[in-house]
């Protein structure tokens, strides 16, 4: 059984809050189950890495919790957060403190193809 989970958020639109809960919740659950988990933010979803964006979004309109609260939960559970290099070109590099690393496309492909890694995309 695979022990590593890579979640690539590329097509998830930060403006559509209902799309944002599942990836972070699943990452948190997998980490709690003692799997190695990383979330890579790229494409449109890369904006979630920028300071001030996730703090102002909610999965559900009337929820007191922000998307950033879900990111912090996942991080505290052991999820590693990374951004793909094009994110810097699109939105700069004033990232939330949970972002641990900037990676390139070759990293994403090599990890997705590695034995023992399951990849989810959103």
C-alpha positions as CSV (number, residue, x, y, z in Angstrom):
1,X,0.0,0.0,0.0
2,X,1.2,3.5,-0.8
3,X,2.3,5.6,2.1
4,X,2.6,8.9,0.3
5,X,-0.1,11.2,-1.0
6,X,0.5,14.1,-3.3
7,X,-2.4,16.5,-3.9
8,X,-1.9,18.8,-6.8
9,X,-4.3,21.8,-6.8
10,X,-4.2,23.3,-10.3
11,X,-7.7,23.7,-11.6
12,X,-9.3,24.7,-8.3
13,X,-10.6,28.3,-8.5
14,X,-10.1,30.2,-5.3
15,X,-13.2,32.3,-6.1
16,X,-15.3,29.2,-5.8
17,X,-15.1,28.4,-2.1
18,X,-17.1,25.1,-2.3
19,X,-14.2,23.6,-4.3
20,X,-11.6,24.3,-1.6
21,X,-12.7,22.2,1.4
22,X,-12.2,18.7,0.1
23,X,-8.5,18.8,-0.9
24,X,-7.5,20.3,2.4
25,X,-9.8,18.1,4.5
26,X,-8.5,15.0,2.7
27,X,-4.9,16.1,3.2
28,X,-5.5,16.5,6.9
29,X,-7.2,13.1,7.2
30,X,-4.4,11.3,5.3
31,X,-1.8,13.0,7.5
32,X,-3.7,12.0,10.6
33,X,-3.6,8.4,9.3
34,X,0.2,8.7,9.3
35,X,0.7,9.0,5.5
36,X,3.2,11.4,4.2
37,X,1.2,14.2,2.5
38,X,2.1,17.1,0.3
39,X,-0.1,19.7,-1.3
40,X,1.3,21.4,-4.4
41,X,-0.4,24.7,-5.3
42,X,0.0,25.7,-8.9
43,X,-2.0,27.2,-11.8
44,X,-5.1,29.1,-10.7
45,X,-4.9,27.5,-7.2
46,X,-1.4,28.9,-6.7
47,X,-3.0,32.1,-5.6
48,X,-4.0,30.4,-2.3
49,X,-0.3,30.4,-1.3
50,X,-0.3,34.2,-1.4
51,X,-0.6,35.9,2.0
52,X,-4.1,37.4,2.4
53,X,-5.9,35.3,-0.2
54,X,-7.0,32.2,1.8
55,X,-7.6,34.3,4.9
56,X,-10.4,36.1,3.0
57,X,-12.1,33.0,1.5
58,X,-14.7,30.6,3.0
59,X,-15.7,27.1,1.9
60,X,-19.3,28.0,2.8
61,X,-20.4,31.6,2.8
62,X,-21.7,31.8,6.3
63,X,-18.9,29.7,7.9
64,X,-16.8,31.3,10.6
65,X,-13.8,29.3,9.3
66,X,-11.6,30.6,6.5
67,X,-9.9,28.5,3.9
68,X,-6.7,29.5,5.6
69,X,-8.0,27.8,8.8
70,X,-8.2,24.6,6.8
71,X,-4.7,25.1,5.5
72,X,-3.4,25.6,9.0
73,X,-5.2,22.4,10.2
74,X,-3.6,20.4,7.5
75,X,-0.2,21.9,8.2
76,X,-0.5,21.2,11.9
77,X,-1.4,17.6,11.0
78,X,1.9,17.3,9.1
79,X,1.0,18.2,5.6
80,X,3.8,19.8,3.6
81,X,2.8,22.7,1.3
82,X,4.7,23.6,-1.8
83,X,4.1,26.0,-4.7
84,X,5.1,25.4,-8.3
85,X,7.5,28.0,-9.7
86,X,5.1,29.7,-12.1
87,X,3.1,30.8,-9.1
88,X,5.8,33.4,-8.4
89,X,5.5,34.8,-11.9
90,X,1.7,35.1,-11.5
91,X,1.3,36.4,-8.0
92,X,4.7,37.2,-6.5
93,X,6.3,35.4,-3.5
94,X,4.7,36.9,-0.5
95,X,3.5,33.4,0.7
96,X,1.7,32.2,3.8
97,X,4.2,30.8,6.3
98,X,3.0,27.2,5.7
99,X,4.6,27.1,2.2
100,X,7.8,25.2,2.7
101,X,9.3,25.0,-0.8
102,X,9.0,26.1,-4.4
103,X,9.2,23.3,-6.9
104,X,9.2,22.9,-10.6
105,X,7.3,20.9,-13.1
106,X,9.9,18.1,-13.2
107,X,9.5,17.6,-9.4
108,X,5.7,17.2,-9.8
109,X,6.1,14.7,-12.6
110,X,8.8,12.7,-10.9
111,X,6.8,12.5,-7.7
112,X,3.6,11.6,-9.5
113,X,5.5,8.7,-11.3
114,X,7.3,7.4,-8.2
115,X,6.5,4.1,-6.7
116,X,4.4,4.3,-3.5
117,X,2.9,7.7,-4.3
118,X,-0.8,8.2,-4.9
119,X,-1.7,11.5,-6.7
120,X,-5.0,13.4,-6.4
121,X,-5.6,16.4,-8.6
122,X,-8.1,19.2,-8.1
